[in-house]
Amino acid sequence: MITLALSKGRIFEETLPLLAAAGIEVLEDPESSRKLILPTNQPDVRVVLVRATDVPTYVAYGGADIGVAGRDVLIEHGGAGLYQPLDLQIARCRMSVAVRDDFDYQGVVQQGSRLRVATKYTSIARQHFAEKGVHVDLIKLYGSMELAPLTGLADAIVDLVSTGSTLKANRLVEVERIMDISSRLVVNQAALKLKREALKPLIDAIAAAVGQPTARTA
């Protein structure tokens, strides 16, 4: 049995065509089904639905053999124990710094002032500001990041940005682009050895679907 870990929403929807290229079809809609384990048209393949931030943990510890996780999640997780053969080029967005539209971010940075930054991506934020030589106090939040500058909780936020419409609606502006984000295929290293005959054709089919060279699994 091959267990694939996916999160609901954009990653799930954009992974479906890649699975179809490998001959795999998920038989139930995660938005309407109450099940957390979904069957596929392949009796030896199943999908487990987990939070996006939990995908690397499930795969690393063997709760799933393979999964799809965003680059942001993998950086925060650390990626230990995971084989990452493919950038799937799906669920694209960017990690950015944003502030209120009346906040002089560049001026504050140039003066060497200390910034309060709200984010759930503390590892990415810490590294980014350390490389710039900017002193920051990080405030970890899990949702409604845009509220932090509006209420005075923080001077800036580090968050994922897609279209930028949410920032604009809340009078925030993007002042720095930290990195581009897309989703990766991640594989449990032990499963890659023990279930190689089942996993390699799946990985190769997905690699072909995204137009990348056949993934090396040896």
Beta strands, then each sheet from edge to edge (+ up, - down):
strand 1: 2-6
strand 2: 37-39
strand 3: 45-49
strand 4: 66-70
strand 5: 82-87
strand 6: 93-100
strand 7: 115-119
strand 8: 136-140
strand 9: 156-161
strand 10: 172-181
strand 11: 183-188
sheet 1: 2+ 3- 1- 4- 11+ 5-
sheet 2: 8+ 7+ 9+ 6- 10+
end
